[in-house]
Amino acid sequence: MAMDSGEIERLIRAKFPDAQIEIRDLAGDGDHYAAHVVSSAFKGKTRVQQHQMVYEALGGRMGGALHALALTTAEA
Amino acid sequence: MSPQQDVQDWIRKTIANNDVVLFMKGSKQMPQCGFSAQVAHILGLLGVDYHDVNVLQDMGVREGVKAFSNWPTIPQLYVKGEFVGGCDIVREMAEGGELQQLLDSKGVAYDKSKKIA
């Protein structure tokens, strides 16, 4: 069960249109990614809340189709 | 009471009765997932006394803690009843010294001589 990095970016972009999104395929296997998301939508949110927002954007795929996504977030 | 409700109550009690709780795959002595191992390693380096819950031993707890925290993955770290985060957040916090500040502010003992690089 792998996911394309373009699909991950599209899902995140749909929820955070202004975001700066960097996705790296860590192992080259389409299954272990690192994502860095910078968005104004994170303003005033805790880090846990910021990550929850990204997980929501991924619509339940995190922990399922998307096994490993190392996530970092920051306010724009 | 439904089994799901029992699990939620059990999780609530576990994080209320233990200052630091790590829900993980495997045990602190023998983690069975790289992400769980990383958090156990950080807590071990910092000399934090923590309670480990092996979610692989109970599918109800494994799914229940995801619902409880609104967090899709394991591991999950709780300090004094507050959800701190998973592997990425704990590592980022430990490297920046924020985790140590959190432990200080919550009055949780740890080895202050250790630095996480």
N, CA and C atoms of all chains as a GROMACS GRO file, in nm:
protein
  579
    1MET      N    1   0.085  -0.119   0.000
    1MET     CA    2   0.000   0.000   0.000
    1MET      C    3   0.088   0.124   0.000
    2ALA      N    4   0.110   0.177  -0.115
    2ALA     CA    5   0.195   0.296  -0.124
    2ALA      C    6   0.111   0.412  -0.175
    3MET      N    7   0.165   0.530  -0.158
    3MET     CA    8   0.096   0.650  -0.205
    3MET      C    9   0.195   0.736  -0.279
    4ASP      N   10   0.147   0.797  -0.385
    4ASP     CA   11   0.230   0.885  -0.467
    4ASP      C   12   0.251   1.019  -0.396
    5SER      N   13   0.371   1.075  -0.407
    5SER     CA   14   0.398   1.202  -0.335
    5SER      C   15   0.311   1.315  -0.390
    6GLY      N   16   0.279   1.309  -0.521
    6GLY     CA   17   0.192   1.410  -0.580
    6GLY      C   18   0.052   1.408  -0.520
    7GLU      N   19   0.005   1.288  -0.488
    7GLU     CA   20  -0.126   1.271  -0.425
    7GLU      C   21  -0.126   1.328  -0.283
    8ILE      N   22  -0.017   1.305  -0.211
    8ILE     CA   23  -0.005   1.360  -0.075
    8ILE      C   24  -0.009   1.513  -0.082
    9GLU      N   25   0.068   1.568  -0.176
    9GLU     CA   26   0.074   1.714  -0.189
    9GLU      C   27  -0.063   1.770  -0.228
   10ARG      N   28  -0.132   1.700  -0.320
   10ARG     CA   29  -0.263   1.747  -0.365
   10ARG      C   30  -0.363   1.752  -0.249
   11LEU      N   31  -0.362   1.648  -0.165
   11LEU     CA   32  -0.455   1.643  -0.052
   11LEU      C   33  -0.425   1.754   0.049
   12ILE      N   34  -0.297   1.777   0.074
   12ILE     CA   35  -0.260   1.883   0.170
   12ILE      C   36  -0.295   2.020   0.110
   13ARG      N   37  -0.264   2.036  -0.019
   13ARG     CA   38  -0.290   2.164  -0.088
   13ARG      C   39  -0.440   2.197  -0.088
   14ALA      N   40  -0.524   2.094  -0.099
   14ALA     CA   41  -0.668   2.116  -0.102
   14ALA      C   42  -0.717   2.181   0.027
   15LYS      N   43  -0.653   2.149   0.137
   15LYS     CA   44  -0.695   2.205   0.265
   15LYS      C   45  -0.619   2.333   0.299
   16PHE      N   46  -0.496   2.342   0.252
   16PHE     CA   47  -0.412   2.460   0.280
   16PHE      C   48  -0.363   2.520   0.148
   17PRO      N   49  -0.452   2.597   0.081
   17PRO     CA   50  -0.418   2.648  -0.053
   17PRO      C   51  -0.292   2.736  -0.053
   18ASP      N   52  -0.265   2.802   0.057
   18ASP     CA   53  -0.151   2.896   0.061
   18ASP      C   54  -0.020   2.828   0.100
   19ALA      N   55  -0.026   2.699   0.128
   19ALA     CA   56   0.088   2.634   0.195
   19ALA      C   57   0.210   2.619   0.105
   20GLN      N   58   0.323   2.623   0.173
   20GLN     CA   59   0.449   2.584   0.110
   20GLN      C   60   0.469   2.439   0.154
   21ILE      N   61   0.476   2.348   0.057
   21ILE     CA   62   0.478   2.205   0.089
   21ILE      C   63   0.602   2.141   0.026
   22GLU      N   64   0.679   2.076   0.108
   22GLU     CA   65   0.794   2.000   0.055
   22GLU      C   66   0.774   1.855   0.094
   23ILE      N   67   0.784   1.768  -0.004
   23ILE     CA   68   0.769   1.624   0.026
   23ILE      C   69   0.892   1.550  -0.026
   24ARG      N   70   0.949   1.470   0.060
   24ARG     CA   71   1.064   1.388   0.020
   24ARG      C   72   1.030   1.241   0.037
   25ASP      N   73   1.064   1.163  -0.064
   25ASP     CA   74   1.046   1.018  -0.056
   25ASP      C   75   1.174   0.963   0.007
   26LEU      N   76   1.166   0.927   0.133
   26LEU     CA   77   1.288   0.898   0.211
   26LEU      C   78   1.360   0.772   0.164
   27ALA      N   79   1.283   0.671   0.129
   27ALA     CA   80   1.345   0.543   0.097
   27ALA      C   81   1.334   0.508  -0.052
   28GLY      N   82   1.268   0.597  -0.128
   28GLY     CA   83   1.249   0.570  -0.270
   28GLY      C   84   1.152   0.456  -0.297
   29ASP      N   85   1.070   0.424  -0.196
   29ASP     CA   86   0.979   0.310  -0.210
   29ASP      C   87   0.833   0.354  -0.215
   30GLY      N   88   0.810   0.486  -0.219
   30GLY     CA   89   0.672   0.535  -0.222
   30GLY      C   90   0.595   0.505  -0.096
   31ASP      N   91   0.665   0.479   0.012
   31ASP     CA   92   0.596   0.440   0.135
   31ASP      C   93   0.649   0.512   0.259
   32HIS      N   94   0.766   0.574   0.247
   32HIS     CA   95   0.824   0.646   0.361
   32HIS      C   96   0.857   0.788   0.318
   33TYR      N   97   0.774   0.880   0.363
   33TYR     CA   98   0.789   1.019   0.322
   33TYR      C   99   0.820   1.110   0.439
   34ALA      N  100   0.881   1.224   0.405
   34ALA     CA  101   0.888   1.334   0.500
   34ALA      C  102   0.818   1.453   0.436
   35ALA      N  103   0.734   1.519   0.511
   35ALA     CA  104   0.665   1.637   0.459
   35ALA      C  105   0.688   1.756   0.551
   36HIS      N  106   0.714   1.869   0.490
   36HIS     CA  107   0.725   1.993   0.566
   36HIS      C  108   0.619   2.088   0.511
   37VAL      N  109   0.531   2.133   0.598
   37VAL     CA  110   0.418   2.216   0.555
   37VAL      C  111   0.424   2.349   0.630
   38VAL      N  112   0.426   2.457   0.554
   38VAL     CA  113   0.427   2.591   0.614
   38VAL      C  114   0.301   2.662   0.567
   39SER      N  115   0.218   2.705   0.663
   39SER     CA  116   0.092   2.768   0.624
   39SER      C  117   0.049   2.870   0.727
   40SER      N  118  -0.020   2.974   0.679
   40SER     CA  119  -0.075   3.075   0.771
   40SER      C  120  -0.188   3.015   0.855
   41ALA      N  121  -0.245   2.903   0.810
   41ALA     CA  122  -0.356   2.840   0.884
   41ALA      C  123  -0.311   2.785   1.019
   42PHE      N  124  -0.180   2.772   1.036
   42PHE     CA  125  -0.128   2.715   1.162
   42PHE      C  126  -0.113   2.820   1.272
   43LYS      N  127  -0.136   2.945   1.236
   43LYS     CA  128  -0.116   3.053   1.333
   43LYS      C  129  -0.199   3.029   1.459
   44GLY      N  130  -0.134   3.039   1.573
   44GLY     CA  131  -0.203   3.027   1.701
   44GLY      C  132  -0.236   2.883   1.740
   45LYS      N  133  -0.197   2.786   1.658
   45LYS     CA  134  -0.226   2.645   1.690
   45LYS      C  135  -0.104   2.580   1.755
   46THR      N  136  -0.128   2.486   1.842
   46THR     CA  137  -0.017   2.408   1.899
   46THR      C  138   0.036   2.314   1.791
   47ARG      N  139   0.153   2.258   1.817
   47ARG     CA  140   0.211   2.168   1.719
   47ARG      C  141   0.121   2.045   1.698
   48VAL      N  142   0.064   1.996   1.808
   48VAL     CA  143  -0.028   1.882   1.796
   48VAL      C  144  -0.147   1.919   1.707
   49GLN      N  145  -0.202   2.037   1.729
   49GLN     CA  146  -0.318   2.080   1.647
   49GLN      C  147  -0.279   2.096   1.500
   50GLN      N  148  -0.158   2.149   1.475
   50GLN     CA  149  -0.111   2.166   1.337
   50GLN      C  150  -0.101   2.030   1.267
   51HIS      N  151  -0.046   1.933   1.338
   51HIS     CA  152  -0.032   1.799   1.278
   51HIS      C  153  -0.170   1.736   1.257
   52GLN      N  154  -0.260   1.757   1.355
   52GLN     CA  155  -0.396   1.702   1.340
   52GLN      C  156  -0.464   1.759   1.216
   53MET      N  157  -0.439   1.887   1.187
   53MET     CA  158  -0.498   1.951   1.069
   53MET      C  159  -0.446   1.886   0.940
   54VAL      N  160  -0.316   1.855   0.939
   54VAL     CA  161  -0.259   1.790   0.820
   54VAL      C  162  -0.315   1.648   0.807
   55TYR      N  163  -0.324   1.577   0.920
   55TYR     CA  164  -0.379   1.440   0.916
   55TYR      C  165  -0.523   1.442   0.866
   56GLU      N  166  -0.599   1.545   0.907
   56GLU     CA  167  -0.737   1.560   0.858
   56GLU      C  168  -0.738   1.577   0.707
   57ALA      N  169  -0.644   1.658   0.658
   57ALA     CA  170  -0.635   1.681   0.513
   57ALA      C  171  -0.609   1.550   0.440
   58LEU      N  172  -0.536   1.461   0.505
   58LEU     CA  173  -0.503   1.332   0.442
   58LEU      C  174  -0.618   1.232   0.455
   59GLY      N  175  -0.724   1.274   0.522
   59GLY     CA  176  -0.850   1.199   0.523
   59GLY      C  177  -0.838   1.055   0.566
   60GLY      N  178  -0.771   1.030   0.675
   60GLY     CA  179  -0.768   0.896   0.731
   60GLY      C  180  -0.665   0.804   0.667
   61ARG      N  181  -0.588   0.856   0.571
   61ARG     CA  182  -0.487   0.769   0.508
   61ARG      C  183  -0.365   0.750   0.596
   62MET      N  184  -0.341   0.849   0.683
   62MET     CA  185  -0.225   0.839   0.771
   62MET      C  186  -0.242   0.721   0.865
   63GLY      N  187  -0.140   0.639   0.873
   63GLY     CA  188  -0.149   0.519   0.956
   63GLY      C  189  -0.212   0.403   0.881
   64GLY      N  190  -0.264   0.432   0.762
   64GLY     CA  191  -0.322   0.327   0.679
   64GLY      C  192  -0.242   0.314   0.551
   65ALA      N  193  -0.298   0.371   0.440
   65ALA     CA  194  -0.229   0.368   0.312
   65ALA      C  195  -0.093   0.436   0.322
   66LEU      N  196  -0.089   0.536   0.409
   66LEU     CA  197   0.035   0.610   0.428
   66LEU      C  198   0.097   0.566   0.560
   67HIS      N  199   0.192   0.477   0.549
   67HIS     CA  200   0.249   0.417   0.670
   67HIS      C  201   0.337   0.515   0.743
   68ALA      N  202   0.427   0.579   0.669
   68ALA     CA  203   0.527   0.659   0.736
   68ALA      C  204   0.540   0.795   0.670
   69LEU      N  205   0.492   0.896   0.740
   69LEU     CA  206   0.507   1.034   0.695
   69LEU      C  207   0.564   1.113   0.811
   70ALA      N  208   0.692   1.141   0.804
   70ALA     CA  209   0.754   1.224   0.907
   70ALA      C  210   0.712   1.367   0.879
   71LEU      N  211   0.642   1.427   0.974
   71LEU     CA  212   0.580   1.556   0.948
   71LEU      C  213   0.642   1.666   1.033
   72THR      N  214   0.671   1.777   0.968
   72THR     CA  215   0.704   1.899   1.042
   72THR      C  216   0.617   2.010   0.987
   73THR      N  217   0.573   2.098   1.075
   73THR     CA  218   0.485   2.207   1.035
   73THR      C  219   0.539   2.338   1.092
   74ALA      N  220   0.504   2.447   1.026
   74ALA     CA  221   0.542   2.579   1.077
   74ALA      C  222   0.443   2.682   1.027
   75GLU      N  223   0.430   2.790   1.105
   75GLU     CA  224   0.345   2.902   1.065
   75GLU      C  225   0.413   2.979   0.954
   76ALA      N  226   0.333   3.022   0.857
   76ALA     CA  227   0.389   3.105   0.750
   76ALA      C  228   0.411   3.246   0.804
   77MET      N  229  -2.222  -0.079   2.961
   77MET     CA  230  -2.119   0.003   2.898
   77MET      C  231  -2.055  -0.075   2.784
   78SER      N  232  -2.031  -0.009   2.674
   78SER     CA  233  -1.973  -0.076   2.557
   78SER      C  234  -1.825  -0.103   2.581
   79PRO      N  235  -1.771  -0.204   2.512
   79PRO     CA  236  -1.627  -0.230   2.524
   79PRO      C  237  -1.544  -0.106   2.486
   80GLN      N  238  -1.589  -0.032   2.384
   80GLN     CA  239  -1.514   0.088   2.343
   80GLN      C  240  -1.508   0.188   2.457
   81GLN      N  241  -1.622   0.200   2.528
   81GLN     CA  242  -1.626   0.293   2.641
   81GLN      C  243  -1.532   0.247   2.752
   82ASP      N  244  -1.528   0.117   2.776
   82ASP     CA  245  -1.436   0.062   2.876
   82ASP      C  246  -1.292   0.096   2.841
   83VAL      N  247  -1.258   0.083   2.713
   83VAL     CA  248  -1.120   0.112   2.670
   83VAL      C  249  -1.089   0.260   2.691
   84GLN      N  250  -1.183   0.346   2.655
   84GLN     CA  251  -1.160   0.491   2.672
   84GLN      C  252  -1.140   0.523   2.821
   85ASP      N  253  -1.220   0.458   2.906
   85ASP     CA  254  -1.205   0.480   3.051
   85ASP      C  255  -1.070   0.429   3.100
   86TRP      N  256  -1.029   0.313   3.047
   86TRP     CA  257  -0.902   0.255   3.088
   86TRP      C  258  -0.787   0.346   3.047
   87ILE      N  259  -0.793   0.402   2.927
   87ILE     CA  260  -0.688   0.495   2.880
   87ILE      C  261  -0.686   0.619   2.970
   88ARG      N  262  -0.804   0.671   2.998
   88ARG     CA  263  -0.814   0.791   3.083
   88ARG      C  264  -0.750   0.765   3.219
   89LYS      N  265  -0.779   0.650   3.278
   89LYS     CA  266  -0.722   0.615   3.409
   89LYS      C  267  -0.572   0.596   3.400
   90THR      N  268  -0.526   0.531   3.293
   90THR     CA  269  -0.383   0.505   3.278
   90THR      C  270  -0.303   0.634   3.271
   91ILE      N  271  -0.354   0.733   3.196
   91ILE     CA  272  -0.278   0.858   3.186
   91ILE      C  273  -0.298   0.947   3.309
   92ALA      N  274  -0.403   0.919   3.387
   92ALA     CA  275  -0.423   0.995   3.512
   92ALA      C  276  -0.335   0.940   3.623
   93ASN      N  277  -0.310   0.809   3.619
   93ASN     CA  278  -0.239   0.744   3.729
   93ASN      C  279  -0.088   0.734   3.709
   94ASN      N  280  -0.040   0.774   3.591
   94ASN     CA  281   0.103   0.768   3.562
   94ASN      C  282   0.148   0.903   3.505
   95ASP      N  283   0.255   0.959   3.560
   95ASP     CA  284   0.300   1.091   3.516
   95ASP      C  285   0.335   1.093   3.368
   96VAL      N  286   0.404   0.988   3.324
   96VAL     CA  287   0.446   0.981   3.184
   96VAL      C  288   0.406   0.844   3.128
   97VAL      N  289   0.328   0.846   3.021
   97VAL     CA  290   0.282   0.721   2.959
   97VAL      C  291   0.318   0.722   2.811
   98LEU      N  292   0.380   0.613   2.766
   98LEU     CA  293   0.408   0.598   2.623
   98LEU      C  294   0.329   0.479   2.569
   99PHE      N  295   0.232   0.510   2.481
   99PHE     CA  296   0.162   0.404   2.408
   99PHE      C  297   0.252   0.370   2.289
  100MET      N  298   0.294   0.246   2.282
  100MET     CA  299   0.395   0.209   2.182
  100MET      C  300   0.373   0.068   2.128
  101LYS      N  301   0.442   0.039   2.016
  101LYS     CA  302   0.440  -0.097   1.963
  101LYS      C  303   0.560  -0.168   2.023
  102GLY      N  304   0.534  -0.270   2.101
  102GLY     CA  305   0.638  -0.338   2.176
  102GLY      C  306   0.651  -0.276   2.314
  103SER      N  307   0.757  -0.314   2.384
  103SER     CA  308   0.779  -0.262   2.519
  103SER      C  309   0.900  -0.171   2.518
  104LYS      N  310   0.922  -0.100   2.630
  104LYS     CA  311   1.039  -0.012   2.634
  104LYS      C  312   1.168  -0.093   2.622
  105GLN      N  313   1.166  -0.216   2.675
  105GLN     CA  314   1.284  -0.303   2.663
  105GLN      C  315   1.299  -0.356   2.520
  106MET      N  316   1.186  -0.381   2.455
  106MET     CA  317   1.191  -0.438   2.322
  106MET      C  318   1.087  -0.375   2.229
  107PRO      N  319   1.118  -0.253   2.181
  107PRO     CA  320   1.025  -0.188   2.088
  107PRO      C  321   1.015  -0.269   1.959
  108GLN      N  322   0.895  -0.270   1.898
  108GLN     CA  323   0.878  -0.347   1.775
  108GLN      C  324   0.845  -0.259   1.656
  109CYS      N  325   0.885  -0.133   1.664
  109CYS     CA  326   0.864  -0.041   1.554
  109CYS      C  327   0.966   0.070   1.570
  110GLY      N  328   1.023   0.116   1.460
  110GLY     CA  329   1.128   0.216   1.466
  110GLY      C  330   1.085   0.347   1.530
  111PHE      N  331   0.960   0.386   1.506
  111PHE     CA  332   0.911   0.512   1.561
  111PHE      C  333   0.894   0.502   1.712
  112SER      N  334   0.839   0.390   1.757
  112SER     CA  335   0.827   0.367   1.902
  112SER      C  336   0.965   0.361   1.966
  113ALA      N  337   1.058   0.296   1.896
  113ALA     CA  338   1.194   0.283   1.949
  113ALA      C  339   1.260   0.419   1.968
  114GLN      N  340   1.235   0.510   1.873
  114GLN     CA  341   1.296   0.643   1.882
  114GLN      C  342   1.249   0.718   2.008
  115VAL      N  343   1.119   0.711   2.034
  115VAL     CA  344   1.067   0.783   2.151
  115VAL      C  345   1.114   0.717   2.280
  116ALA      N  346   1.113   0.585   2.283
  116ALA     CA  347   1.164   0.513   2.401
  116ALA      C  348   1.310   0.548   2.425
  117HIS      N  349   1.386   0.560   2.316
  117HIS     CA  350   1.528   0.594   2.326
  117HIS      C  351   1.546   0.734   2.387
  118ILE      N  352   1.468   0.830   2.340
  118ILE     CA  353   1.477   0.967   2.392
  118ILE      C  354   1.442   0.970   2.541
  119LEU      N  355   1.333   0.905   2.577
  119LEU     CA  356   1.292   0.904   2.719
  119LEU      C  357   1.398   0.834   2.803
  120GLY      N  358   1.457   0.726   2.747
  120GLY     CA  359   1.563   0.654   2.817
  120GLY      C  360   1.686   0.740   2.837
  121LEU      N  361   1.727   0.813   2.732
  121LEU     CA  362   1.843   0.903   2.741
  121LEU      C  363   1.821   1.009   2.847
  122LEU      N  364   1.699   1.061   2.852
  122LEU     CA  365   1.667   1.167   2.948
  122LEU      C  366   1.644   1.111   3.088
  123GLY      N  367   1.646   0.980   3.101
  123GLY     CA  368   1.627   0.919   3.233
  123GLY      C  369   1.488   0.941   3.290
  124VAL      N  370   1.389   0.951   3.202
  124VAL     CA  371   1.251   0.971   3.247
  124VAL      C  372   1.191   0.837   3.290
  125ASP      N  373   1.130   0.836   3.406
  125ASP     CA  374   1.059   0.716   3.453
  125ASP      C  375   0.921   0.717   3.388
  126TYR      N  376   0.896   0.621   3.298
  126TYR     CA  377   0.767   0.624   3.228
  126TYR      C  378   0.703   0.486   3.224
  127HIS      N  379   0.571   0.491   3.206
  127HIS     CA  380   0.492   0.369   3.197
  127HIS      C  381   0.470   0.339   3.049
  128ASP      N  382   0.505   0.219   3.006
  128ASP     CA  383   0.484   0.183   2.866
  128ASP      C  384   0.360   0.094   2.851
  129VAL      N  385   0.283   0.122   2.748
  129VAL     CA  386   0.167   0.040   2.714
  129VAL      C  387   0.192  -0.017   2.576
  130ASN      N  388   0.200  -0.149   2.567
  130ASN     CA  389   0.224  -0.216   2.439
  130ASN      C  390   0.090  -0.236   2.368
  131VAL      N  391   0.063  -0.154   2.267
  131VAL     CA  392  -0.067  -0.160   2.200
  131VAL      C  393  -0.082  -0.286   2.114
  132LEU      N  394   0.031  -0.352   2.086
  132LEU     CA  395   0.022  -0.476   2.006
  132LEU      C  396  -0.044  -0.589   2.085
  133GLN      N  397  -0.050  -0.570   2.218
  133GLN     CA  398  -0.112  -0.675   2.300
  133GLN      C  399  -0.263  -0.662   2.308
  134ASP      N  400  -0.317  -0.551   2.258
  134ASP     CA  401  -0.461  -0.529   2.270
  134ASP      C  402  -0.511  -0.441   2.155
  135MET      N  403  -0.578  -0.501   2.060
  135MET     CA  404  -0.629  -0.428   1.944
  135MET      C  405  -0.725  -0.317   1.986
  136GLY      N  406  -0.799  -0.340   2.095
  136GLY     CA  407  -0.893  -0.239   2.143
  136GLY      C  408  -0.820  -0.113   2.188
  137VAL      N  409  -0.708  -0.131   2.258
  137VAL     CA  410  -0.629  -0.017   2.304
  137VAL      C  411  -0.559   0.048   2.185
  138ARG      N  412  -0.511  -0.036   2.093
  138ARG     CA  413  -0.439   0.017   1.975
  138ARG      C  414  -0.528   0.114   1.898
  139GLU      N  415  -0.653   0.075   1.872
  139GLU     CA  416  -0.745   0.163   1.800
  139GLU      C  417  -0.804   0.268   1.893
  140GLY      N  418  -0.826   0.228   2.019
  140GLY     CA  419  -0.889   0.317   2.117
  140GLY      C  420  -0.807   0.442   2.145
  141VAL      N  421  -0.675   0.425   2.152
  141VAL     CA  422  -0.590   0.540   2.186
  141VAL      C  423  -0.584   0.638   2.068
  142LYS      N  424  -0.598   0.585   1.945
  142LYS     CA  425  -0.602   0.674   1.828
  142LYS      C  426  -0.726   0.763   1.834
  143ALA      N  427  -0.838   0.703   1.874
  143ALA     CA  428  -0.962   0.781   1.886
  143ALA      C  429  -0.952   0.877   2.005
  144PHE      N  430  -0.896   0.828   2.113
  144PHE     CA  431  -0.885   0.908   2.236
  144PHE      C  432  -0.807   1.036   2.210
  145SER      N  433  -0.696   1.024   2.138
  145SER     CA  434  -0.606   1.138   2.116
  145SER      C  435  -0.637   1.213   1.987
  146ASN      N  436  -0.728   1.158   1.904
  146ASN     CA  437  -0.747   1.209   1.769
  146ASN      C  438  -0.613   1.215   1.698
  147TRP      N  439  -0.544   1.104   1.701
  147TRP     CA  440  -0.408   1.096   1.645
  147TRP      C  441  -0.396   0.961   1.575
  148PRO      N  442  -0.356   0.959   1.446
  148PRO     CA  443  -0.372   0.836   1.368
  148PRO      C  444  -0.263   0.730   1.386
  149THR      N  445  -0.156   0.766   1.457
  149THR     CA  446  -0.043   0.673   1.461
  149THR      C  447   0.004   0.646   1.603
  150ILE      N  448   0.083   0.541   1.616
  150ILE     CA  449   0.151   0.502   1.739
  150ILE      C  450   0.300   0.523   1.710
  151PRO      N  451   0.383   0.571   1.799
  151PRO     CA  452   0.362   0.594   1.943
  151PRO      C  453   0.288   0.725   1.975
  152GLN      N  454   0.243   0.731   2.100
  152GLN     CA  455   0.179   0.851   2.153
  152GLN      C  456   0.228   0.872   2.295
  153LEU      N  457   0.275   0.994   2.320
  153LEU     CA  458   0.329   1.025   2.452
  153LEU      C  459   0.236   1.117   2.530
  154TYR      N  460   0.209   1.079   2.654
  154TYR     CA  461   0.132   1.162   2.747
  154TYR      C  462   0.219   1.200   2.866
  155VAL      N  463   0.213   1.328   2.905
  155VAL     CA  464   0.282   1.374   3.026
  155VAL      C  465   0.178   1.443   3.114
  156LYS      N  466   0.162   1.392   3.235
  156LYS     CA  467   0.064   1.445   3.331
  156LYS      C  468  -0.074   1.461   3.266
  157GLY      N  469  -0.114   1.359   3.193
  157GLY     CA  470  -0.247   1.358   3.134
  157GLY      C  471  -0.262   1.438   3.007
  158GLU      N  472  -0.152   1.505   2.963
  158GLU     CA  473  -0.162   1.588   2.843
  158GLU      C  474  -0.093   1.518   2.726
  159PHE      N  475  -0.160   1.516   2.611
  159PHE     CA  476  -0.103   1.454   2.492
  159PHE      C  477   0.009   1.544   2.438
  160VAL      N  478   0.128   1.490   2.428
  160VAL     CA  479   0.244   1.567   2.382
  160VAL      C  480   0.262   1.551   2.231
  161GLY      N  481   0.244   1.429   2.182
  161GLY     CA  482   0.258   1.406   2.038
  161GLY      C  483   0.310   1.267   2.008
  162GLY      N  484   0.342   1.248   1.879
  162GLY     CA  485   0.400   1.123   1.835
  162GLY      C  486   0.550   1.139   1.815
  163CYS      N  487   0.606   1.050   1.736
  163CYS     CA  488   0.751   1.046   1.720
  163CYS      C  489   0.811   1.177   1.667
  164ASP      N  490   0.749   1.233   1.561
  164ASP     CA  491   0.805   1.354   1.500
  164ASP      C  492   0.810   1.469   1.600
  165ILE      N  493   0.700   1.489   1.671
  165ILE     CA  494   0.690   1.602   1.764
  165ILE      C  495   0.783   1.581   1.882
  166VAL      N  496   0.786   1.461   1.936
  166VAL     CA  497   0.872   1.435   2.053
  166VAL      C  498   1.019   1.456   2.016
  167ARG      N  499   1.057   1.408   1.898
  167ARG     CA  500   1.196   1.424   1.855
  167ARG      C  501   1.230   1.572   1.835
  168GLU      N  502   1.140   1.644   1.767
  168GLU     CA  503   1.162   1.787   1.743
  168GLU      C  504   1.173   1.863   1.876
  169MET      N  505   1.085   1.827   1.969
  169MET     CA  506   1.084   1.894   2.100
  169MET      C  507   1.209   1.862   2.180
  170ALA      N  508   1.253   1.737   2.174
  170ALA     CA  509   1.370   1.696   2.252
  170ALA      C  510   1.495   1.763   2.199
  171GLU      N  511   1.503   1.774   2.065
  171GLU     CA  512   1.622   1.836   2.004
  171GLU      C  513   1.627   1.985   2.034
  172GLY      N  514   1.512   2.048   2.047
  172GLY     CA  515   1.507   2.191   2.074
  172GLY      C  516   1.505   2.225   2.223
  173GLY      N  517   1.507   2.121   2.307
  173GLY     CA  518   1.503   2.145   2.452
  173GLY      C  519   1.363   2.172   2.506
  174GLU      N  520   1.263   2.169   2.415
  174GLU     CA  521   1.125   2.198   2.457
  174GLU      C  522   1.066   2.087   2.543
  175LEU      N  523   1.105   1.964   2.512
  175LEU     CA  524   1.052   1.851   2.590
  175LEU      C  525   1.100   1.862   2.734
  176GLN      N  526   1.228   1.899   2.749
  176GLN     CA  527   1.285   1.916   2.882
  176GLN      C  528   1.212   2.029   2.957
  177GLN      N  529   1.181   2.137   2.886
  177GLN     CA  530   1.106   2.248   2.947
  177GLN      C  531   0.968   2.201   2.992
  178LEU      N  532   0.906   2.119   2.908
  178LEU     CA  533   0.774   2.066   2.942
  178LEU      C  534   0.781   1.981   3.068
  179LEU      N  535   0.882   1.893   3.075
  179LEU     CA  536   0.899   1.807   3.193
  179LEU      C  537   0.921   1.894   3.317
  180ASP      N  538   1.003   1.999   3.302
  180ASP     CA  539   1.028   2.093   3.413
  180ASP      C  540   0.897   2.155   3.459
  181SER      N  541   0.820   2.205   3.361
  181SER     CA  542   0.698   2.278   3.396
  181SER      C  543   0.594   2.187   3.461
  182LYS      N  544   0.601   2.057   3.429
  182LYS     CA  545   0.504   1.962   3.485
  182LYS      C  546   0.559   1.894   3.611
  183GLY      N  547   0.683   1.929   3.648
  183GLY     CA  548   0.741   1.872   3.768
  183GLY      C  549   0.776   1.724   3.755
  184VAL      N  550   0.815   1.683   3.633
  184VAL     CA  551   0.855   1.544   3.610
  184VAL      C  552   1.009   1.536   3.613
  185ALA      N  553   1.061   1.444   3.694
  185ALA     CA  554   1.206   1.433   3.709
  185ALA      C  555   1.271   1.372   3.585
  186TYR      N  556   1.390   1.421   3.551
  186TYR     CA  557   1.469   1.362   3.444
  186TYR      C  558   1.614   1.402   3.465
  187ASP      N  559   1.702   1.343   3.386
  187ASP     CA  560   1.845   1.369   3.399
  187ASP      C  561   1.881   1.494   3.319
  188LYS      N  562   1.906   1.604   3.391
  188LYS     CA  563   1.926   1.733   3.323
  188LYS      C  564   2.064   1.744   3.258
  189SER      N  565   2.151   1.646   3.283
  189SER     CA  566   2.286   1.654   3.225
  189SER      C  567   2.285   1.606   3.080
  190LYS      N  568   2.176   1.538   3.039
  190LYS     CA  569   2.174   1.479   2.906
  190LYS      C  570   2.121   1.577   2.801
  191LYS      N  571   2.194   1.584   2.690
  191LYS     CA  572   2.149   1.666   2.577
  191LYS      C  573   2.112   1.572   2.462
  192ILE      N  574   2.003   1.604   2.395
  192ILE     CA  575   1.962   1.526   2.279
  192ILE      C  576   2.006   1.602   2.154
  193ALA      N  577   2.091   1.542   2.074
  193ALA     CA  578   2.138   1.613   1.954
  193ALA      C  579   2.058   1.566   1.833
   0.00000   0.00000   0.00000
